[in-house]
Amino acid sequence: MARQIIGPDVSFYQDDPGTIQEINFERMDDAADFVIIRAGQNLWADSDFKNNWRRAKEAGLPRGSYWFYDSRADPRQQAELWVNLLSGDLGELPLFLDLEEAYRGTYTGWTHWKTCLERLKALVGSKEIAIYTAYHYWNSNAPLSQPTELEYFHRYPLWIANYGVSQPLVPKPWSANEWLFWQFTASGDGPAYGVESLEIDLNYFNGDAQAFAQRFNVPVPGDPIPPDPAGNRYRVTAGTLNVREGPGTSYKAIGFFQRNDVVEALESNADGSWLRVRRISDGLTGWASSTYLVRITAPPPPPPPPTGDRYRVNAGSLYVREGPGTNFKAIGSLVRNDIVEALEFSADGSWTRIRRLSDGLTGWSSSTYLVKIDTTPPPPPPPPPPPGDKYRVTASRLHVRAGPGTEFASLGFLEFNEVVTGIGINTDGTWRQVRRSDGLTG
């Protein structure tokens, strides 16, 4: 069976502004065949777009750009800003208009989508334009009862979002297998693709390597660099993950793993897309997709005598590396407010060898983002999110409460992969006030 052509989509959410690190597109090129990069939303540009666009090209990755359509801004102006940001470099993949918003602004509805698309066509000529959406959103907002108007959108290839299924659900006017790209998860292994976020959206191309190369006039993608499974342990990132008799979805499922199960890798298929694993807790053994498995570092050797100093992480995400420098391989990451113990320092003090108290993760991290607990107050809370920031739920079920704490009454639940809008934040940044598309707020 031909391997699936895979690539992430990224935005400024994959780069923590609190660290000096950026997306490592060279590492991404080892794991991915392409990348789709967010250009902006409304009438503002993604803060990382120009840098991401340039560096992805330097790494040799075929690139597409997408624009998050926002009904609060004129659709023509959104198209014009998008093209202006590209500065004549339109990329190798299509331009994707992202249709999923629920702001209910002045420019809500499919007639305004059409206006945006027509203006975009006028600006980019023969460059391919495509549509990103999800089945239920499209069916709730597209002109399904007007066949002629619906057929207008058929000229644009489809990038469909549908998680946790073996085949995507495709809306009309496209047929069942008439999708160009499929966003199949929001829980990919972020660090494996060179980003600071622990999870990342991943997408399949509907075709093999030869078809991809011919469609976009790019070199035939090579096989990704497979992981070396010997002695490695992994954590499951999907809510549930089928365990199969062989390396592919065509093989019979013999059981399933759950989120945060720990497994040991026994062998890998040729391209590293499937691993034969054994669950540590009960020995369940079979093949699972490596997309939903995050490598866990091996237990560290006994640490040297500690300095006795403890530090708090003040970056949203901070790499832990094998040595004192960005040229060393990342072996894990810390998150804001993790507590670590200092074991030793580099000669100039710019790097600290640390051990995380919660699980023993040990390695080198930049001293810039470590605050000594007994001498320095906690870092200031992060600023409130700008209006319109969207978040995806990563828990299988999440309470929505009347206030910022577990002592407040539950108003309802959010489910795994639901998307909400951030509208507020508490003083220490540990709770966000959010609003779901149906109005549930808390």
Stockholm file with secondary structure:
# STOCKHOLM 1.0

chainA/1-442         MARQIIGPDVSFYQDDPGTIQEINFERMDDAADFVIIRAGQNLWADSDFKNNWRRAKEAGLPRGSYWFYDSRADPRQQAELWVNLLSGDLGELPLFLDLEEAYRGTYTGWTHWKTCLERLKALVGSKEIAIYTAYHYWNSNAPLSQPTELEYFHRYPLWIANYGVSQPLVPKPWSANEWLFWQFTASGDGPAYGVESLEIDLNYFNGDAQAFAQRFNVPVPGDPIPPDPAGNRYRVTAGTLNVREGPGTSYKAIGFFQRNDVVEALESNADGSWLRVRRISDGLTGWASSTYLVRITAPPPPPPPPTGDRYRVNAGSLYVREGPGTNFKAIGSLVRNDIVEALEFSADGSWTRIRRLSDGLTGWSSSTYLVKIDTTPPPPPPPPPPPGDKYRVTASRLHVRAGPGTEFASLGFLEFNEVVTGIGINTDGTWRQVRRSDGLTG
#=GR chainA/1-442 SS CCCCCEEEEECGGGSCTTSSCCCCHHHHHHHCSCEEEEEEETTEECTTHHHHHHHHHHTTCCEEEEEECCTTSCHHHHHHHHHHHHTTCCCSSCEEEECCCCCCCTTCSHHHHHHHHHHHHHHHTTSCEEEEEEHHHHHHHSCTTCHHHHHHGGGSCEEEECCSSSSCCCCTTSCTTCCSEEEEEEEEETGGGTCSSSEEEEEEESSCHHHHHHHHTCCCCCCCCCCCCTTCEEEECSSEEEEESSSSTTSCEEEEEETTCEEEEEEECTTSSEEEEEETTTCCEEEEEGGGEEEECCCCCCCCCCCSCEEEECSSEEEEESSSSTTSCEEEEEETTCEEEEEEECTTSSEEEEEETTTCCEEEEEGGGEEETTTSCCCCCCCCCCTTCEEECCSSEEEEESSSSTTSCEEEEEETTCEEEEEEECTTSSCEEEEETTCCBC
#=GC SS_cons         CCCCCEEEEECGGGSCTTSSCCCCHHHHHHHCSCEEEEEEETTEECTTHHHHHHHHHHTTCCEEEEEECCTTSCHHHHHHHHHHHHTTCCCSSCEEEECCCCCCCTTCSHHHHHHHHHHHHHHHTTSCEEEEEEHHHHHHHSCTTCHHHHHHGGGSCEEEECCSSSSCCCCTTSCTTCCSEEEEEEEEETGGGTCSSSEEEEEEESSCHHHHHHHHTCCCCCCCCCCCCTTCEEEECSSEEEEESSSSTTSCEEEEEETTCEEEEEEECTTSSEEEEEETTTCCEEEEEGGGEEEECCCCCCCCCCCSCEEEECSSEEEEESSSSTTSCEEEEEETTCEEEEEEECTTSSEEEEEETTTCCEEEEEGGGEEETTTSCCCCCCCCCCTTCEEECCSSEEEEESSSSTTSCEEEEEETTCEEEEEEECTTSSCEEEEETTCCBC
//
